[in-house]
């Protein structure tokens, strides 16, 4: 029942909260991912909005609530619930990505997730859906920033059981960072102060407006020097 209710929430978000897919001419920043990015876009206070306001240039936001790597349904997958299907090639300078959490939630119920984790990314960071997707993005010449997930330190949440898998995902993404020139892993695990509830919505899963703002500002600090560079192909 828990997974069913969360699935309904994600599908509602797919139709109510996501930005319309577009191919804006001249946009240099692309954002792909799930509800950590898509939250608060309905009020123009999502992560993409923060980055747009910081630099005064458009961000194409294709993030969709509930998106995951292993999503087999063709119609909703093409609409962005299959995370890699969100990508459209263009002359991007920077591509910002998050994802993997919904694969834990819907793929293994945040329980025994070793198999799902290995399918996402191997222990050494070399194999899996995430390294393959990052390699595809890097082949366009864009620099890639892969953002980790917020945590809820000192609080109880419905997805607390996902914590160990999330920590291991962060570690493996750190290994991928070492292997791929032009890709940066940006963890968000230390962003929320201990016991602070203001970074999340009442569900303690999705970022609040404050949470989206802090995520966006954290990403903006990392990508600022990238925006002064052209596509980097295989160098960082």
Secondary structure as UniProt FT lines:
FT   HELIX           2..16
FT   TURN            25..26
FT   STRAND          29..32
FT   HELIX           35..38
FT   TURN            39..40
FT   HELIX           41..43
FT   HELIX           47..55
FT   STRAND          59..61
FT   TURN            65..66
FT   HELIX           74..76
FT   HELIX           77..81
FT   HELIX           83..86
FT   STRAND          94..97
FT   HELIX           101..108
FT   TURN            109..110
FT   HELIX           114..120
FT   TURN            123..124
FT   HELIX           129..138
FT   TURN            139..141
FT   STRAND          143..147
FT   TURN            153..154
FT   TURN            158..159
FT   HELIX           160..162
FT   HELIX           163..179
FT   TURN            181..182
FT   STRAND          183..186
FT   TURN            189..190
FT   TURN            194..195
FT   TURN            198..199
FT   TURN            202..203
FT   HELIX           209..223
FT   HELIX           225..228
FT   TURN            233..234
//
